[in-house]
Amino acid sequence: MQAVSVVIPTHLRSHLLRESIASVAAQTLQPIELLVVDDANDPATQAVVAEADARLPFAVRYIANEAGGVCHSRNKGAEAATGRWIGFLDDDDLWHPPFLERLVGLAEQQRVELALGGLLHHEDEHTVTPRAQLTGLTPDTALRQNGSMTGSNFVIDRDAYFRVGGFDPAVTVFNDWDFFVRLLDAGVTYGVDPEPLAEWRFHPGDRIATPSLRRAAGIGFFLDRHGKRMSRVVWRDLETTMLGIRRIHTKSRFEKLKLSVQLIRAHGPLRYAKRILRR
């Protein structure tokens, strides 16, 4: 198997980062290097990286990301990577020990440029759902159902990564889904191991999925970019999520009423009535 580099983007989560690094250290296929990219210049993060570098058999490097944001961090890590394959792991997620071996082996056996593993999605403190990406998706079908590619369940050929320019920092929500669609548009081939090989973890505190106005704006951007290729069901789910977040945050009665009308139109009157009755 050819060499693999691992990139962990991180932001003020040194306690979780330590656990993520431990899951990299436990891999049955050891990487040649681990690149931790920090966009917060956090001393606690630097200490965790220094500790890991001192005890692990592969190099663990700290990289500062002054531009900020997870997409910039992933791109900066990929630029510094020296392996043919790059695996990305968010600082709050975990890999099972065979993750790298299974996915790099799959990619090399099937001669594809991208390999995705199944994952266990911790939706909350009590609900865990297994998920796996569908096989055989095309640019025309990849947006007809919610994707199962995250920032933590794939390995990719370095050349393929840069063929599409990496992650787009302009996409603040669903940047992994956007990346997957752009890879398919560029003709990048992929394979899937449906076995759960990663843990997409739930934790308290601020996350990308937090229902903030920033998230609503990000969903709006994603709809503007990809909405024409989405199924009606996917479009409706994203639009109603965006409108619902905006409705929660507005203090204007007029704006709240206007958003309620838009939600009724997006859901359809019958579906909206059923949704209200279930609350």
Contacts in CASP RR format, 6 or more apart in sequence:
PFRMAT RR
TARGET T0000
AUTHOR 0000-0000-0000
METHOD contacts of the structure
MODEL  1
MQAVSVVIPTHLRSHLLRESIASVAAQTLQPIELLVVDDANDPATQAVVA
EADARLPFAVRYIANEAGGVCHSRNKGAEAATGRWIGFLDDDDLWHPPFL
ERLVGLAEQQRVELALGGLLHHEDEHTVTPRAQLTGLTPDTALRQNGSMT
GSNFVIDRDAYFRVGGFDPAVTVFNDWDFFVRLLDAGVTYGVDPEPLAEW
RFHPGDRIATPSLRRAAGIGFFLDRHGKRMSRVVWRDLETTMLGIRRIHT
KSRFEKLKLSVQLIRAHGPLRYAKRILRR
1 29 0 8 1.000
1 101 0 8 1.000
1 104 0 8 1.000
1 105 0 8 1.000
1 108 0 8 1.000
2 83 0 8 1.000
2 84 0 8 1.000
2 85 0 8 1.000
2 104 0 8 1.000
2 108 0 8 1.000
3 31 0 8 1.000
3 32 0 8 1.000
3 82 0 8 1.000
3 83 0 8 1.000
3 84 0 8 1.000
3 85 0 8 1.000
4 29 0 8 1.000
4 31 0 8 1.000
4 32 0 8 1.000
4 83 0 8 1.000
4 84 0 8 1.000
4 85 0 8 1.000
4 86 0 8 1.000
4 87 0 8 1.000
4 100 0 8 1.000
4 104 0 8 1.000
4 155 0 8 1.000
5 31 0 8 1.000
5 32 0 8 1.000
5 33 0 8 1.000
5 34 0 8 1.000
5 35 0 8 1.000
5 81 0 8 1.000
5 82 0 8 1.000
5 83 0 8 1.000
5 85 0 8 1.000
5 86 0 8 1.000
5 87 0 8 1.000
5 158 0 8 1.000
6 24 0 8 1.000
6 31 0 8 1.000
6 33 0 8 1.000
6 34 0 8 1.000
6 35 0 8 1.000
6 86 0 8 1.000
6 87 0 8 1.000
6 88 0 8 1.000
6 89 0 8 1.000
6 100 0 8 1.000
7 35 0 8 1.000
7 37 0 8 1.000
7 73 0 8 1.000
7 74 0 8 1.000
7 77 0 8 1.000
7 78 0 8 1.000
7 81 0 8 1.000
7 86 0 8 1.000
7 87 0 8 1.000
7 88 0 8 1.000
7 89 0 8 1.000
8 17 0 8 1.000
8 20 0 8 1.000
8 21 0 8 1.000
8 24 0 8 1.000
8 34 0 8 1.000
8 35 0 8 1.000
8 36 0 8 1.000
8 37 0 8 1.000
8 88 0 8 1.000
8 89 0 8 1.000
8 90 0 8 1.000
8 91 0 8 1.000
9 37 0 8 1.000
9 39 0 8 1.000
9 65 0 8 1.000
9 69 0 8 1.000
9 70 0 8 1.000
9 73 0 8 1.000
9 74 0 8 1.000
9 77 0 8 1.000
9 88 0 8 1.000
9 90 0 8 1.000
9 91 0 8 1.000
10 17 0 8 1.000
10 36 0 8 1.000
10 37 0 8 1.000
10 38 0 8 1.000
10 39 0 8 1.000
10 40 0 8 1.000
10 42 0 8 1.000
10 45 0 8 1.000
10 73 0 8 1.000
10 91 0 8 1.000
11 38 0 8 1.000
11 39 0 8 1.000
11 40 0 8 1.000
11 69 0 8 1.000
11 70 0 8 1.000
11 91 0 8 1.000
12 40 0 8 1.000
12 42 0 8 1.000
12 45 0 8 1.000
13 45 0 8 1.000
13 91 0 8 1.000
13 92 0 8 1.000
14 42 0 8 1.000
14 44 0 8 1.000
14 45 0 8 1.000
14 47 0 8 1.000
14 48 0 8 1.000
16 91 0 8 1.000
16 92 0 8 1.000
16 201 0 8 1.000
16 203 0 8 1.000
17 36 0 8 1.000
17 45 0 8 1.000
17 48 0 8 1.000
17 91 0 8 1.000
18 48 0 8 1.000
18 52 0 8 1.000
19 94 0 8 1.000
20 89 0 8 1.000
20 90 0 8 1.000
20 91 0 8 1.000
20 92 0 8 1.000
20 93 0 8 1.000
20 94 0 8 1.000
21 34 0 8 1.000
21 36 0 8 1.000
21 48 0 8 1.000
21 52 0 8 1.000
21 56 0 8 1.000
21 60 0 8 1.000
23 89 0 8 1.000
23 94 0 8 1.000
23 95 0 8 1.000
23 96 0 8 1.000
23 97 0 8 1.000
23 99 0 8 1.000
24 31 0 8 1.000
24 34 0 8 1.000
24 89 0 8 1.000
24 95 0 8 1.000
25 52 0 8 1.000
25 56 0 8 1.000
26 95 0 8 1.000
26 97 0 8 1.000
27 95 0 8 1.000
27 97 0 8 1.000
27 98 0 8 1.000
27 99 0 8 1.000
27 100 0 8 1.000
27 101 0 8 1.000
28 97 0 8 1.000
28 98 0 8 1.000
28 100 0 8 1.000
28 101 0 8 1.000
29 98 0 8 1.000
29 100 0 8 1.000
29 101 0 8 1.000
29 104 0 8 1.000
30 57 0 8 1.000
30 58 0 8 1.000
30 100 0 8 1.000
31 58 0 8 1.000
31 100 0 8 1.000
32 58 0 8 1.000
32 59 0 8 1.000
32 82 0 8 1.000
32 83 0 8 1.000
33 58 0 8 1.000
33 59 0 8 1.000
33 60 0 8 1.000
33 61 0 8 1.000
33 81 0 8 1.000
33 82 0 8 1.000
33 83 0 8 1.000
34 52 0 8 1.000
34 56 0 8 1.000
34 58 0 8 1.000
34 59 0 8 1.000
34 60 0 8 1.000
34 61 0 8 1.000
35 61 0 8 1.000
35 63 0 8 1.000
35 77 0 8 1.000
35 80 0 8 1.000
35 81 0 8 1.000
36 45 0 8 1.000
36 48 0 8 1.000
36 49 0 8 1.000
36 60 0 8 1.000
36 61 0 8 1.000
36 62 0 8 1.000
36 63 0 8 1.000
37 63 0 8 1.000
37 64 0 8 1.000
37 65 0 8 1.000
37 73 0 8 1.000
37 74 0 8 1.000
37 76 0 8 1.000
37 77 0 8 1.000
38 45 0 8 1.000
38 46 0 8 1.000
38 62 0 8 1.000
38 63 0 8 1.000
38 64 0 8 1.000
38 65 0 8 1.000
38 73 0 8 1.000
39 64 0 8 1.000
39 65 0 8 1.000
39 66 0 8 1.000
39 67 0 8 1.000
39 68 0 8 1.000
39 69 0 8 1.000
39 70 0 8 1.000
39 72 0 8 1.000
39 73 0 8 1.000
41 64 0 8 1.000
45 62 0 8 1.000
46 62 0 8 1.000
49 60 0 8 1.000
49 61 0 8 1.000
49 62 0 8 1.000
50 62 0 8 1.000
52 60 0 8 1.000
53 59 0 8 1.000
53 60 0 8 1.000
53 61 0 8 1.000
61 80 0 8 1.000
63 76 0 8 1.000
63 77 0 8 1.000
63 80 0 8 1.000
65 72 0 8 1.000
65 73 0 8 1.000
65 76 0 8 1.000
67 76 0 8 1.000
67 169 0 8 1.000
69 169 0 8 1.000
70 90 0 8 1.000
70 167 0 8 1.000
70 175 0 8 1.000
70 208 0 8 1.000
71 166 0 8 1.000
71 167 0 8 1.000
71 168 0 8 1.000
71 169 0 8 1.000
71 171 0 8 1.000
71 175 0 8 1.000
72 169 0 8 1.000
74 88 0 8 1.000
74 151 0 8 1.000
74 166 0 8 1.000
74 167 0 8 1.000
75 165 0 8 1.000
75 166 0 8 1.000
75 167 0 8 1.000
75 169 0 8 1.000
78 86 0 8 1.000
78 158 0 8 1.000
78 161 0 8 1.000
78 162 0 8 1.000
78 166 0 8 1.000
81 158 0 8 1.000
83 158 0 8 1.000
84 157 0 8 1.000
84 158 0 8 1.000
85 104 0 8 1.000
85 107 0 8 1.000
85 155 0 8 1.000
85 156 0 8 1.000
85 157 0 8 1.000
85 158 0 8 1.000
86 155 0 8 1.000
86 156 0 8 1.000
86 158 0 8 1.000
86 161 0 8 1.000
87 100 0 8 1.000
87 154 0 8 1.000
87 155 0 8 1.000
87 156 0 8 1.000
88 151 0 8 1.000
88 152 0 8 1.000
88 154 0 8 1.000
89 95 0 8 1.000
89 151 0 8 1.000
89 152 0 8 1.000
89 198 0 8 1.000
90 150 0 8 1.000
90 151 0 8 1.000
90 152 0 8 1.000
92 201 0 8 1.000
92 203 0 8 1.000
92 207 0 8 1.000
93 150 0 8 1.000
93 151 0 8 1.000
93 152 0 8 1.000
93 198 0 8 1.000
93 199 0 8 1.000
93 200 0 8 1.000
93 201 0 8 1.000
94 198 0 8 1.000
94 199 0 8 1.000
94 201 0 8 1.000
95 152 0 8 1.000
95 197 0 8 1.000
95 198 0 8 1.000
95 199 0 8 1.000
96 196 0 8 1.000
96 197 0 8 1.000
96 198 0 8 1.000
96 199 0 8 1.000
98 197 0 8 1.000
99 117 0 8 1.000
99 197 0 8 1.000
99 198 0 8 1.000
100 155 0 8 1.000
102 117 0 8 1.000
102 193 0 8 1.000
102 195 0 8 1.000
102 197 0 8 1.000
103 115 0 8 1.000
103 116 0 8 1.000
103 117 0 8 1.000
103 154 0 8 1.000
103 155 0 8 1.000
103 193 0 8 1.000
103 197 0 8 1.000
104 115 0 8 1.000
104 155 0 8 1.000
105 115 0 8 1.000
106 112 0 8 1.000
106 115 0 8 1.000
106 191 0 8 1.000
106 193 0 8 1.000
107 113 0 8 1.000
107 114 0 8 1.000
107 115 0 8 1.000
107 155 0 8 1.000
107 157 0 8 1.000
107 191 0 8 1.000
110 191 0 8 1.000
111 189 0 8 1.000
112 189 0 8 1.000
112 190 0 8 1.000
112 191 0 8 1.000
113 156 0 8 1.000
113 157 0 8 1.000
113 159 0 8 1.000
113 160 0 8 1.000
113 188 0 8 1.000
113 189 0 8 1.000
113 190 0 8 1.000
114 154 0 8 1.000
114 155 0 8 1.000
114 156 0 8 1.000
114 157 0 8 1.000
114 160 0 8 1.000
114 183 0 8 1.000
114 188 0 8 1.000
114 189 0 8 1.000
114 190 0 8 1.000
114 191 0 8 1.000
115 154 0 8 1.000
115 155 0 8 1.000
115 156 0 8 1.000
115 190 0 8 1.000
115 191 0 8 1.000
115 192 0 8 1.000
115 193 0 8 1.000
116 132 0 8 1.000
116 133 0 8 1.000
116 148 0 8 1.000
116 149 0 8 1.000
116 153 0 8 1.000
116 154 0 8 1.000
116 190 0 8 1.000
116 191 0 8 1.000
116 192 0 8 1.000
116 193 0 8 1.000
117 132 0 8 1.000
117 133 0 8 1.000
117 153 0 8 1.000
117 154 0 8 1.000
117 192 0 8 1.000
117 193 0 8 1.000
117 194 0 8 1.000
117 195 0 8 1.000
117 196 0 8 1.000
117 197 0 8 1.000
117 198 0 8 1.000
118 130 0 8 1.000
118 131 0 8 1.000
118 132 0 8 1.000
118 133 0 8 1.000
118 148 0 8 1.000
118 153 0 8 1.000
118 192 0 8 1.000
118 193 0 8 1.000
118 194 0 8 1.000
118 195 0 8 1.000
118 196 0 8 1.000
118 197 0 8 1.000
118 198 0 8 1.000
119 130 0 8 1.000
119 131 0 8 1.000
119 132 0 8 1.000
119 148 0 8 1.000
119 150 0 8 1.000
119 152 0 8 1.000
119 153 0 8 1.000
119 196 0 8 1.000
119 197 0 8 1.000
119 198 0 8 1.000
119 199 0 8 1.000
119 200 0 8 1.000
120 128 0 8 1.000
120 129 0 8 1.000
120 130 0 8 1.000
120 131 0 8 1.000
120 196 0 8 1.000
120 198 0 8 1.000
120 199 0 8 1.000
120 200 0 8 1.000
121 128 0 8 1.000
121 129 0 8 1.000
121 130 0 8 1.000
121 131 0 8 1.000
121 200 0 8 1.000
122 128 0 8 1.000
122 199 0 8 1.000
122 200 0 8 1.000
122 201 0 8 1.000
122 202 0 8 1.000
123 129 0 8 1.000
123 202 0 8 1.000
124 202 0 8 1.000
125 202 0 8 1.000
130 196 0 8 1.000
131 148 0 8 1.000
131 200 0 8 1.000
132 148 0 8 1.000
132 192 0 8 1.000
132 194 0 8 1.000
132 196 0 8 1.000
133 147 0 8 1.000
133 148 0 8 1.000
133 149 0 8 1.000
133 190 0 8 1.000
133 192 0 8 1.000
134 145 0 8 1.000
134 147 0 8 1.000
134 148 0 8 1.000
134 192 0 8 1.000
135 191 0 8 1.000
135 192 0 8 1.000
137 184 0 8 1.000
138 184 0 8 1.000
139 181 0 8 1.000
139 184 0 8 1.000
139 185 0 8 1.000
139 229 0 8 1.000
140 229 0 8 1.000
142 180 0 8 1.000
142 181 0 8 1.000
142 184 0 8 1.000
143 177 0 8 1.000
143 181 0 8 1.000
143 226 0 8 1.000
143 227 0 8 1.000
143 229 0 8 1.000
143 230 0 8 1.000
143 231 0 8 1.000
143 234 0 8 1.000
144 230 0 8 1.000
144 231 0 8 1.000
144 234 0 8 1.000
145 231 0 8 1.000
145 233 0 8 1.000
145 234 0 8 1.000
146 177 0 8 1.000
146 234 0 8 1.000
146 237 0 8 1.000
147 177 0 8 1.000
147 180 0 8 1.000
149 176 0 8 1.000
149 177 0 8 1.000
149 179 0 8 1.000
149 180 0 8 1.000
150 176 0 8 1.000
150 198 0 8 1.000
150 200 0 8 1.000
151 176 0 8 1.000
152 198 0 8 1.000
152 200 0 8 1.000
153 197 0 8 1.000
153 198 0 8 1.000
153 200 0 8 1.000
160 183 0 8 1.000
160 186 0 8 1.000
160 188 0 8 1.000
163 186 0 8 1.000
163 188 0 8 1.000
164 179 0 8 1.000
164 182 0 8 1.000
164 183 0 8 1.000
164 185 0 8 1.000
164 186 0 8 1.000
164 188 0 8 1.000
166 179 0 8 1.000
167 175 0 8 1.000
167 176 0 8 1.000
167 178 0 8 1.000
167 179 0 8 1.000
168 175 0 8 1.000
168 178 0 8 1.000
168 179 0 8 1.000
168 182 0 8 1.000
170 221 0 8 1.000
171 178 0 8 1.000
171 218 0 8 1.000
171 221 0 8 1.000
171 222 0 8 1.000
171 225 0 8 1.000
172 208 0 8 1.000
172 214 0 8 1.000
172 215 0 8 1.000
172 217 0 8 1.000
172 218 0 8 1.000
172 221 0 8 1.000
173 208 0 8 1.000
173 215 0 8 1.000
173 218 0 8 1.000
173 219 0 8 1.000
173 221 0 8 1.000
173 222 0 8 1.000
174 219 0 8 1.000
174 222 0 8 1.000
177 222 0 8 1.000
178 222 0 8 1.000
178 225 0 8 1.000
178 226 0 8 1.000
181 226 0 8 1.000
183 190 0 8 1.000
184 190 0 8 1.000
208 215 0 8 1.000
209 215 0 8 1.000
211 245 0 8 1.000
211 248 0 8 1.000
212 245 0 8 1.000
212 249 0 8 1.000
213 245 0 8 1.000
213 246 0 8 1.000
213 249 0 8 1.000
215 245 0 8 1.000
216 242 0 8 1.000
216 244 0 8 1.000
216 245 0 8 1.000
216 246 0 8 1.000
216 249 0 8 1.000
219 238 0 8 1.000
219 239 0 8 1.000
219 241 0 8 1.000
219 242 0 8 1.000
219 245 0 8 1.000
220 238 0 8 1.000
220 242 0 8 1.000
222 238 0 8 1.000
223 230 0 8 1.000
223 235 0 8 1.000
223 238 0 8 1.000
223 239 0 8 1.000
223 242 0 8 1.000
227 235 0 8 1.000
230 238 0 8 1.000
236 266 0 8 1.000
236 267 0 8 1.000
239 266 0 8 1.000
240 263 0 8 1.000
240 266 0 8 1.000
240 267 0 8 1.000
243 259 0 8 1.000
243 262 0 8 1.000
243 263 0 8 1.000
243 266 0 8 1.000
244 259 0 8 1.000
244 263 0 8 1.000
246 259 0 8 1.000
247 256 0 8 1.000
247 259 0 8 1.000
247 260 0 8 1.000
247 263 0 8 1.000
250 256 0 8 1.000
250 259 0 8 1.000
263 272 0 8 1.000
264 272 0 8 1.000
267 275 0 8 1.000
END
